[in-house]
Amino acid sequence: MRAIWHIFRLILADQRAALLRGAALSLAVLVAGVALLGLSGWFVTAAAAAGLAGLGAIFDVFRPAAMVRFLALGRTAARYGERLFTHDATLHALTSIRIRLLEATAAAPHEVLARLRGPQALNRLMADVDALDGVPLRLVLPLAAGLTAQFAAFAMLWWLVDPRVALWIATGFLAASAVILTRSARQAARASRNEEASAQAFRSGVIDLIRARADLAVYGRLARQGESVLAIDRARQRDRASIDRIERRAGLWLSLTGTVVAAGALTLGMQLAQSGTLSPALAAIGFFASLALMETVAPLRRAMAEMGRMHVAARRVGGTLAVRQDTIAGSDGAPAADLRIENLRFRRGQAVRPVLDGVSLDVGKGESVALTGPSGSGKSTLLLLAARLLTPDDGRLLLGGKPLGAWDETALRAAVMLVPQRSALMAGTVADALRLADPDADDATLWRALDAVALEGVITAKGGLGLALGPGGSGLSGGEARRLVLARGLLRRPNLLLLDEPTEGLDADTALKVLRGVRAFLPTAAILTASHRKTETLWADRVVALDRRPARACAPAGN
């Protein structure tokens, strides 16, 4: 329950006024329902008694009838307002949670982001948050309003009818409902968790199936993979059916509880009326009020059936929201285009040996430096450290003469650009992909960036800037997609450009043309590349070789 309560506090903090108004109206609905049935029972019984006694001519039927109509209309209006306020507030609060969830996901450490799958992230943003709408709407607000209405009814019945009737009704409803609802929550918890897990696995499976349908078809696995996804959905449906059965049983037991409580209230009222302690009209109030009080507990059975689902979603969302980006001390201006690395040391997780140990190098304004070394020597890791996506164990990284961690996040991302080996392209046009980096760029600027990466002729032949790309950049070859991502990086006009094997998959002539185009587009930027190819090392102003020992600088290479 702690995770669920934490989520409700977030929702309440975001939409406090609307939720409090909705809670007040929800209470008004329940109180009006109890008052309506209680007054109606008293009115009918009192009118009948007056008629039998020959007092019908002087019995006041107008004020009770007016009050009945007022309560009926008021209850309808309050119900409409309660639904309007609570649902609107919940939807707005969940929207805020989605935004915070996305921000927390983006601020997660690089190691976490590297392991994050698209369908998994989508489930967090959509399915988990959707499951949380029941926290205020079906659990907390109905429970709070129901308990308050029960205590209000207890006080009124104690005052108007008899303490024994009030105690019977309150004890019967609260004790029996607590047992039934708690048992229902425990029985449905596992099925509810499994149903939610199956639903998310089904959505992830469908997304993966759509993305990989071409490869699966080539290898003859499409039908088998589709059947696997359908099997997950069948398991979800079985769990859903189990939850529905538990909810219906809870509804049955609550109905029986209401029947027993009402029968007991009627019996007590008749006994008190026969003994002369109560008038028949007042005794009827207890019976009819007990019928109305069923509304305070009946809606909770669905919340209890979905408690497991809500709890799992609340734990996942709460855990993700707990990931906070490190507070960065602000600095004025943008970092200058010079990078200094001093005695850098970094080890991944529980690795025995550090990936980098004692690395030192400088990259000045307008200089191009190529990192070389065998696979695993730490070239890509060094770029991630320079981009402040990883934190070193020891040593210093200085940008513009200041520690890397001292720069404001916004200023740093505007000045430092990392183009990794695998970069994402979304469905849309070529112009859309490029304008992610510079929304205000005109077509001429976009063509200049494409020309810098030797992609202008290719894009022109395929339809120009309006060329529609599929998910992941489908419609372009692997090398073309990599160059489009590089062109997007150039449009950021960074002071420090970090490239991880930028010309992989290109022939030597095209690779050299791309590298020269990058330098021409960013003549003053400091460029640091992780390189395997001779073309890149020949183009660089200096080459730094990395191995398991401290880095060593090699002689400058010719352009």
C-alpha positions as CSV (number, residue, x, y, z in Angstrom):
1,M,0.0,0.0,0.0
2,R,2.9,2.3,0.5
3,A,3.6,2.6,-3.2
4,I,-0.1,3.2,-4.0
5,W,-0.3,5.9,-1.3
6,H,2.9,7.5,-2.7
7,I,1.2,7.7,-6.2
8,F,-2.0,9.2,-4.6
9,R,0.1,11.9,-2.9
10,L,1.6,12.8,-6.2
11,I,-1.9,13.0,-7.8
12,L,-3.2,15.0,-4.9
13,A,-0.3,17.4,-4.9
14,D,-0.9,18.0,-8.6
15,Q,-4.7,18.4,-8.5
16,R,-5.5,19.1,-4.9
17,A,-8.4,21.6,-5.4
18,A,-10.3,19.5,-8.0
19,L,-9.9,16.3,-6.1
20,L,-11.1,17.8,-2.8
21,R,-14.1,19.2,-4.6
22,G,-14.7,15.9,-6.2
23,A,-14.3,14.1,-2.8
24,A,-16.8,16.5,-1.2
25,L,-19.3,15.9,-4.0
26,S,-18.8,12.1,-3.7
27,L,-19.6,12.4,0.0
28,A,-22.6,14.5,-0.8
29,V,-23.9,11.8,-3.2
30,L,-23.7,9.1,-0.5
31,V,-25.2,11.2,2.2
32,A,-27.9,12.4,-0.1
33,G,-28.7,8.8,-1.0
34,V,-28.9,7.7,2.6
35,A,-31.0,10.7,3.5
36,L,-33.3,10.2,0.5
37,L,-34.1,6.6,1.3
38,G,-34.4,7.3,5.0
39,L,-36.7,10.2,4.5
40,S,-38.7,8.3,2.0
41,G,-39.2,5.4,4.4
42,W,-40.2,7.8,7.2
43,F,-42.5,9.7,4.9
44,V,-44.4,6.6,3.6
45,T,-44.6,5.0,7.0
46,A,-45.7,8.2,8.7
47,A,-48.3,9.0,6.1
48,A,-49.7,5.5,6.3
49,A,-49.8,5.7,10.1
50,A,-51.6,9.1,9.9
51,G,-54.1,7.7,7.5
52,L,-54.9,4.8,9.8
53,A,-55.3,7.1,12.7
54,G,-57.6,9.4,10.7
55,L,-55.1,12.3,10.7
56,G,-54.4,12.2,7.0
57,A,-56.2,15.6,6.5
58,I,-53.8,17.4,8.8
59,F,-50.6,15.5,7.9
60,D,-48.0,17.7,6.2
61,V,-47.1,16.0,2.9
62,F,-45.6,19.1,1.2
63,R,-42.4,19.7,3.0
64,P,-41.3,16.0,3.1
65,A,-42.2,15.6,-0.6
66,A,-40.3,18.8,-1.4
67,M,-37.3,17.5,0.5
68,V,-37.4,14.2,-1.3
69,R,-37.4,15.9,-4.6
70,F,-34.6,18.2,-3.5
71,L,-32.4,15.2,-2.4
72,A,-33.1,13.3,-5.6
73,L,-32.2,16.2,-7.8
74,G,-29.3,17.3,-5.6
75,R,-27.9,13.7,-5.6
76,T,-28.0,13.6,-9.5
77,A,-26.3,17.0,-9.8
78,A,-23.7,16.1,-7.2
79,R,-23.0,12.8,-9.0
80,Y,-22.4,14.6,-12.3
81,G,-20.1,17.2,-10.6
82,E,-18.2,14.5,-8.8
83,R,-17.5,12.5,-12.0
84,L,-16.6,15.7,-13.8
85,F,-14.1,16.9,-11.2
86,T,-12.5,13.6,-10.2
87,H,-12.1,12.3,-13.7
88,D,-10.8,15.6,-15.1
89,A,-8.4,15.9,-12.2
90,T,-7.2,12.3,-12.5
91,L,-6.5,12.7,-16.3
92,H,-4.6,15.9,-15.7
93,A,-2.6,14.4,-12.9
94,L,-1.7,11.3,-14.9
95,T,-0.6,13.5,-17.8
96,S,1.8,15.2,-15.3
97,I,3.0,11.9,-14.1
98,R,3.7,10.8,-17.7
99,I,5.8,13.9,-18.3
100,R,7.7,13.4,-15.0
101,L,8.2,9.7,-15.9
102,L,9.6,10.7,-19.3
103,E,11.9,13.2,-17.7
104,A,13.1,10.7,-15.1
105,T,13.7,8.1,-17.8
106,A,15.7,10.6,-19.8
107,A,17.7,11.5,-16.7
108,A,18.5,7.9,-15.9
109,P,22.2,6.8,-16.0
110,H,23.6,5.8,-19.4
111,E,23.9,2.2,-18.3
112,V,20.2,2.1,-17.6
113,L,19.2,3.8,-20.8
114,A,21.5,1.4,-22.8
115,R,19.5,-1.6,-21.5
116,L,16.1,0.1,-22.0
117,R,13.9,-1.4,-24.8
118,G,11.4,0.7,-26.7
119,P,8.4,-1.4,-25.9
120,Q,9.4,-1.5,-22.2
121,A,9.6,2.3,-22.1
122,L,6.3,2.6,-23.9
123,N,4.6,0.4,-21.3
124,R,5.9,2.5,-18.5
125,L,4.6,5.7,-20.1
126,M,1.2,4.2,-21.1
127,A,0.1,1.0,-19.5
128,D,1.5,1.6,-16.0
129,V,0.2,5.1,-15.8
130,D,-3.2,4.0,-17.2
131,A,-3.4,1.4,-14.4
132,L,-3.0,4.2,-11.8
133,D,-6.3,5.9,-12.7
134,G,-8.0,3.5,-10.3
135,V,-6.0,4.7,-7.3
136,P,-8.0,7.9,-6.9
137,L,-11.2,7.0,-8.8
138,R,-11.9,3.5,-7.5
139,L,-9.9,3.2,-4.3
140,V,-8.9,6.2,-2.2
141,L,-11.8,8.6,-2.9
142,P,-14.6,5.9,-2.7
143,L,-13.0,4.5,0.4
144,A,-12.7,7.9,2.1
145,A,-16.2,9.0,1.1
146,G,-17.7,5.6,2.1
147,L,-16.1,5.6,5.6
148,T,-17.1,9.2,6.2
149,A,-20.7,8.5,5.1
150,Q,-20.8,5.5,7.3
151,F,-19.8,7.5,10.4
152,A,-22.2,10.3,9.5
153,A,-25.0,7.8,9.1
154,F,-24.0,6.2,12.4
155,A,-24.2,9.6,14.2
156,M,-27.6,10.5,12.6
157,L,-29.1,7.0,13.3
158,W,-27.9,7.2,16.9
159,W,-29.6,10.6,17.3
160,L,-32.8,10.0,15.3
161,V,-33.5,6.3,15.7
162,D,-31.7,4.3,18.4
163,P,-28.1,3.5,19.3
164,R,-28.7,-0.2,19.0
165,V,-29.9,0.2,15.4
166,A,-26.9,2.5,14.6
167,L,-24.4,0.1,16.1
168,W,-25.9,-2.9,14.2
169,I,-25.8,-1.2,10.9
170,A,-22.3,0.4,11.3
171,T,-20.7,-2.8,12.8
172,G,-22.4,-5.1,10.2
173,F,-21.3,-3.0,7.2
174,L,-17.8,-2.1,8.4
175,A,-16.8,-5.5,9.8
176,A,-18.3,-7.7,7.1
177,S,-17.2,-5.5,4.3
178,A,-13.6,-5.3,5.6
179,V,-13.4,-9.1,5.7
180,I,-15.0,-9.6,2.3
181,L,-12.9,-6.9,0.5
182,T,-9.6,-7.9,2.2
183,R,-10.2,-11.5,1.2
184,S,-11.1,-10.5,-2.3
185,A,-7.9,-8.4,-2.7
186,R,-5.7,-11.2,-1.5
187,Q,-7.4,-13.8,-3.8
188,A,-7.2,-11.5,-6.8
189,A,-3.7,-10.1,-6.2
190,R,-1.7,-12.8,-8.0
191,A,-4.2,-13.0,-11.0
192,S,-4.2,-9.2,-11.2
193,R,-0.4,-9.0,-11.3
194,N,-0.2,-11.7,-13.8
195,E,-2.9,-10.2,-16.0
196,E,-1.0,-6.8,-16.1
197,A,2.3,-8.6,-16.8
198,S,0.7,-10.5,-19.6
199,A,-0.9,-7.4,-21.0
200,Q,2.4,-5.6,-21.1
201,A,4.2,-8.7,-22.5
202,F,1.5,-8.9,-25.2
203,R,1.9,-5.2,-26.2
204,S,5.7,-5.6,-26.3
205,G,5.4,-8.8,-28.3
206,V,3.1,-7.1,-30.8
207,I,5.5,-4.2,-31.2
208,D,8.5,-6.5,-31.6
209,L,6.5,-8.6,-34.1
210,I,5.7,-5.6,-36.2
211,R,9.3,-4.3,-36.1
212,A,10.9,-7.6,-37.0
213,R,8.2,-9.0,-39.3
214,A,10.4,-8.9,-42.4
215,D,13.3,-10.8,-40.8
216,L,10.9,-13.3,-39.2
217,A,9.2,-13.9,-42.6
218,V,12.6,-14.5,-44.2
219,Y,13.6,-17.1,-41.6
220,G,10.1,-18.7,-41.6
221,R,9.4,-17.7,-38.0
222,L,6.6,-15.2,-38.5
223,A,3.7,-17.7,-37.8
224,R,5.4,-19.2,-34.8
225,Q,6.2,-15.8,-33.3
226,G,2.6,-14.7,-33.9
227,E,1.3,-17.8,-32.1
228,S,3.6,-17.1,-29.2
229,V,2.1,-13.6,-28.9
230,L,-1.4,-15.0,-29.0
231,A,-0.5,-17.5,-26.3
232,I,0.4,-14.6,-24.1
233,D,-2.9,-13.0,-24.8
234,R,-4.8,-16.2,-24.0
235,A,-3.0,-16.3,-20.6
236,R,-4.0,-12.7,-20.0
237,Q,-7.7,-13.5,-20.8
238,R,-7.6,-16.5,-18.3
239,D,-6.3,-14.2,-15.6
240,R,-8.9,-11.6,-16.5
241,A,-11.7,-14.2,-16.2
242,S,-10.3,-15.2,-12.8
243,I,-10.4,-11.6,-11.6
244,D,-13.9,-11.2,-12.9
245,R,-15.1,-14.3,-10.9
246,I,-13.5,-13.0,-7.8
247,E,-15.1,-9.6,-8.2
248,R,-18.5,-11.2,-8.8
249,R,-18.2,-13.4,-5.7
250,A,-17.2,-10.3,-3.7
251,G,-20.3,-8.5,-5.1
252,L,-22.5,-11.5,-4.1
253,W,-21.1,-11.5,-0.5
254,L,-21.5,-7.7,-0.2
255,S,-25.1,-8.0,-1.4
256,L,-25.8,-10.7,1.2
257,T,-24.2,-8.5,3.8
258,G,-26.5,-5.7,2.9
259,T,-29.5,-8.0,3.0
260,V,-28.6,-9.3,6.5
261,V,-27.9,-5.8,7.8
262,A,-31.1,-4.5,6.4
263,A,-33.1,-7.5,7.8
264,G,-31.5,-7.0,11.2
265,A,-32.2,-3.2,11.1
266,L,-35.9,-4.0,10.2
267,T,-36.1,-6.6,13.0
268,L,-34.6,-4.2,15.6
269,G,-36.9,-1.4,14.4
270,M,-40.0,-3.6,14.7
271,Q,-39.1,-4.7,18.2
272,L,-38.4,-1.2,19.3
273,A,-41.7,0.0,17.7
274,Q,-43.7,-2.8,19.4
275,S,-42.2,-1.9,22.7
276,G,-43.1,1.7,22.3
277,T,-39.5,2.9,22.3
278,L,-39.8,4.1,18.7
279,S,-42.5,5.2,16.4
280,P,-42.9,3.0,13.3
281,A,-41.9,5.9,11.0
282,L,-38.6,6.4,12.9
283,A,-38.0,2.6,12.9
284,A,-38.4,2.7,9.1
285,I,-35.5,5.2,8.8
286,G,-33.0,2.6,10.0
287,F,-34.2,0.0,7.5
288,F,-34.2,2.2,4.5
289,A,-30.9,3.9,5.5
290,S,-29.2,0.5,5.7
291,L,-30.4,-0.2,2.1
292,A,-28.8,3.1,0.9
293,L,-25.5,2.4,2.8
294,M,-24.8,-0.5,0.4
295,E,-23.6,2.1,-2.0
296,T,-20.7,3.0,0.3
297,V,-19.1,-0.4,0.0
298,A,-20.2,-2.0,-3.3
299,P,-18.0,0.2,-5.6
300,L,-14.9,-1.0,-3.7
301,R,-15.0,-4.5,-4.9
302,R,-13.5,-3.6,-8.3
303,A,-10.7,-1.7,-6.7
304,M,-9.9,-4.7,-4.5
305,A,-9.9,-7.0,-7.6
306,E,-7.4,-4.7,-9.3
307,M,-5.3,-4.0,-6.3
308,G,-2.4,-6.2,-7.5
309,R,-2.3,-4.5,-10.9
310,M,-2.4,-1.0,-9.3
311,H,0.3,-2.0,-6.8
312,V,2.7,-3.3,-9.4
313,A,2.2,-0.3,-11.6
314,A,2.7,2.1,-8.6
315,R,5.9,0.4,-7.6
316,R,7.3,0.6,-11.1
317,V,6.3,4.2,-11.7
318,G,7.4,5.2,-8.3
319,G,10.7,3.5,-8.7
320,T,11.3,5.3,-12.0
321,L,10.3,8.7,-10.6
322,A,12.8,8.2,-7.8
323,V,15.6,8.3,-10.4
324,R,16.7,11.9,-10.2
325,Q,19.2,13.6,-12.4
326,D,22.2,14.9,-10.5
327,T,22.0,18.5,-9.6
328,I,24.4,20.5,-11.7
329,A,25.8,23.8,-10.7
330,G,24.9,26.4,-13.2
331,S,27.6,28.3,-15.2
332,D,27.1,31.3,-17.4
333,G,27.7,31.0,-21.1
334,A,28.5,28.0,-23.2
335,P,31.5,25.8,-22.8
336,A,34.5,26.7,-25.0
337,A,35.7,24.3,-27.7
338,D,38.6,22.7,-25.8
339,L,38.6,19.5,-23.8
340,R,41.3,18.4,-21.3
341,I,41.4,14.9,-19.7
342,E,43.7,14.3,-16.8
343,N,44.6,10.9,-15.3
344,L,41.1,9.5,-16.1
345,R,40.2,6.2,-14.5
346,F,36.9,4.3,-15.0
347,R,35.8,0.8,-14.2
348,R,32.4,-0.7,-15.2
349,G,30.4,-2.3,-12.4
350,Q,32.2,-5.2,-10.7
351,A,34.8,-5.6,-13.4
352,V,38.2,-6.7,-12.1
353,R,40.2,-4.3,-14.3
354,P,39.4,-0.7,-15.2
355,V,38.4,0.1,-18.8
356,L,40.5,3.3,-18.7
357,D,43.4,3.9,-16.3
358,G,45.5,7.0,-16.3
359,V,44.3,8.5,-19.6
360,S,45.3,12.0,-20.3
361,L,44.8,14.0,-23.5
362,D,43.9,17.4,-24.9
363,V,41.6,18.4,-27.8
364,G,41.9,22.1,-28.7
365,K,39.7,24.4,-30.7
366,G,39.6,23.5,-34.3
367,E,41.6,20.3,-33.7
368,S,40.7,16.7,-34.7
369,V,42.0,13.9,-32.5
370,A,41.5,10.2,-33.3
371,L,41.4,7.5,-30.6
372,T,42.7,4.1,-31.7
373,G,43.2,0.8,-30.0
374,P,41.8,-2.7,-30.0
375,S,38.2,-3.5,-29.2
376,G,37.6,-3.1,-25.5
377,S,40.3,-0.6,-25.0
378,G,37.8,2.1,-23.9
379,K,37.4,4.3,-27.0
380,S,33.6,4.5,-26.8
381,T,33.7,4.7,-23.1
382,L,36.0,7.7,-23.2
383,L,33.5,9.4,-25.6
384,L,30.7,8.7,-23.1
385,L,32.7,10.2,-20.3
386,A,33.5,13.3,-22.3
387,A,29.8,13.7,-23.0
388,R,29.0,13.4,-19.3
389,L,26.9,10.3,-19.8
390,L,29.2,8.3,-17.5
391,T,31.0,9.5,-14.4
392,P,34.7,8.7,-13.9
393,D,36.0,6.9,-10.9
394,D,39.1,9.2,-10.7
395,G,40.7,12.0,-12.7
396,R,39.3,15.2,-14.2
397,L,37.6,16.2,-17.4
398,L,37.7,19.9,-18.1
399,L,35.8,21.8,-20.8
400,G,36.6,25.4,-21.3
401,G,38.9,25.2,-18.3
402,K,36.1,24.2,-15.9
403,P,35.2,20.7,-14.6
404,L,32.7,19.0,-16.9
405,G,30.2,18.6,-14.0
406,A,30.2,22.3,-13.3
407,W,28.4,23.2,-16.6
408,D,24.7,23.6,-16.7
409,E,23.0,20.7,-18.4
410,T,21.3,22.8,-21.1
411,A,24.4,24.7,-21.9
412,L,26.5,21.5,-22.0
413,R,24.1,19.7,-24.4
414,A,24.1,22.8,-26.7
415,A,27.9,22.7,-26.8
416,V,28.7,19.0,-26.8
417,M,27.4,16.6,-29.4
418,L,27.9,12.8,-29.3
419,V,27.1,10.8,-32.4
420,P,27.3,7.1,-31.2
421,Q,27.6,4.0,-33.4
422,R,23.9,3.4,-33.2
423,S,21.6,6.4,-33.4
424,A,17.9,6.5,-33.7
425,L,15.8,7.7,-36.6
426,M,12.0,8.0,-36.3
427,A,9.4,7.7,-38.9
428,G,8.9,10.9,-40.9
429,T,10.5,12.9,-43.6
430,V,14.2,13.6,-44.0
431,A,13.5,17.3,-43.2
432,D,11.7,16.2,-40.0
433,A,14.7,14.1,-38.9
434,L,17.1,17.0,-39.5
435,R,14.9,19.7,-37.9
436,L,15.0,17.8,-34.6
437,A,18.4,19.4,-34.2
438,D,17.5,22.8,-35.5
439,P,13.7,23.4,-35.8
440,D,14.3,26.9,-37.4
441,A,16.7,25.7,-40.1
442,D,15.6,26.6,-43.7
443,D,15.9,24.1,-46.6
444,A,19.2,25.6,-47.8
445,T,20.8,24.9,-44.4
446,L,19.5,21.3,-44.4
447,W,21.0,20.8,-47.9
448,R,24.3,22.1,-46.7
449,A,24.4,19.6,-43.8
450,L,23.5,16.8,-46.2
451,D,26.2,17.9,-48.6
452,A,28.8,17.9,-45.7
453,V,28.2,14.2,-45.2
454,A,28.1,13.4,-48.9
455,L,24.4,12.6,-48.8
456,E,23.0,15.4,-51.0
457,G,23.0,13.4,-54.2
458,V,21.4,10.3,-52.6
459,I,18.6,12.3,-51.0
460,T,17.9,14.2,-54.2
461,A,17.7,11.0,-56.2
462,K,15.3,9.5,-53.6
463,G,12.9,12.4,-53.5
464,G,14.5,15.3,-51.6
465,L,13.8,16.6,-48.1
466,G,10.2,15.3,-48.3
467,L,11.4,11.7,-48.6
468,A,9.4,9.6,-46.1
469,L,11.4,7.3,-43.8
470,G,9.9,4.4,-42.0
471,P,10.6,3.4,-38.4
472,G,14.4,3.3,-37.6
473,G,15.2,5.1,-40.9
474,S,13.9,2.4,-43.2
475,G,14.2,3.6,-46.8
476,L,17.9,4.3,-46.3
477,S,20.8,1.9,-46.2
478,G,22.8,1.5,-43.0
479,G,25.5,3.8,-44.2
480,E,23.1,6.4,-45.4
481,A,21.2,6.4,-42.1
482,R,24.4,6.9,-40.2
483,R,25.3,9.9,-42.3
484,L,21.8,11.4,-41.9
485,V,22.3,11.1,-38.1
486,L,25.7,12.7,-38.5
487,A,24.2,15.6,-40.6
488,R,21.6,16.1,-37.8
489,G,24.5,16.3,-35.3
490,L,26.2,19.0,-37.4
491,L,23.1,21.1,-37.4
492,R,23.5,21.5,-33.6
493,R,26.8,23.3,-34.4
494,P,28.5,22.0,-31.3
495,N,31.8,23.3,-29.9
496,L,32.9,19.7,-29.1
497,L,31.9,16.9,-31.5
498,L,32.3,13.3,-30.4
499,L,32.1,10.7,-33.1
500,D,32.2,6.9,-32.6
501,E,33.4,5.3,-35.8
502,P,31.8,7.9,-38.0
503,T,32.7,6.4,-41.4
504,E,32.1,2.7,-40.7
505,G,30.7,1.0,-43.8
506,L,31.8,3.7,-46.2
507,D,34.4,3.3,-49.0
508,A,37.7,5.2,-48.5
509,D,36.8,8.0,-50.9
510,T,33.4,8.7,-49.4
511,A,34.7,8.4,-45.9
512,L,37.4,11.0,-46.6
513,K,34.8,13.3,-48.2
514,V,32.5,13.0,-45.2
515,L,35.3,13.8,-42.7
516,R,36.4,16.8,-44.7
517,G,32.8,17.9,-45.0
518,V,32.4,17.7,-41.2
519,R,35.5,19.8,-40.7
520,A,34.3,22.4,-43.3
521,F,30.9,22.6,-41.6
522,L,32.4,23.0,-38.1
523,P,35.8,24.8,-38.7
524,T,36.4,25.8,-35.1
525,A,34.9,22.8,-33.3
526,A,37.1,20.3,-31.3
527,I,36.5,16.9,-32.8
528,L,37.3,13.6,-31.0
529,T,36.7,10.4,-32.8
530,A,36.9,6.7,-31.9
531,S,38.5,5.2,-34.9
532,H,39.3,1.8,-36.4
533,R,39.9,2.9,-40.0
534,K,43.1,4.2,-41.5
535,T,41.2,6.9,-43.3
536,E,40.1,8.5,-40.1
537,T,43.6,8.4,-38.5
538,L,45.1,9.9,-41.6
539,W,42.5,12.7,-41.6
540,A,43.0,13.5,-37.9
541,D,45.5,16.1,-36.7
542,R,46.6,13.8,-33.9
543,V,46.2,10.1,-33.0
544,V,46.0,8.8,-29.4
545,A,46.3,5.1,-28.9
546,L,44.5,3.4,-26.1
547,D,45.3,0.0,-24.6
548,R,45.0,-1.6,-21.1
549,R,47.9,0.6,-20.0
550,P,47.7,4.4,-19.6
551,A,47.1,6.1,-23.0
552,R,50.0,7.3,-25.0
553,A,50.0,10.0,-27.7
554,C,51.2,9.1,-31.2
555,A,52.9,11.3,-33.7
556,P,50.5,13.6,-35.5
557,A,49.2,12.1,-38.7
558,G,49.0,13.9,-42.0
559,N,45.7,15.1,-43.5
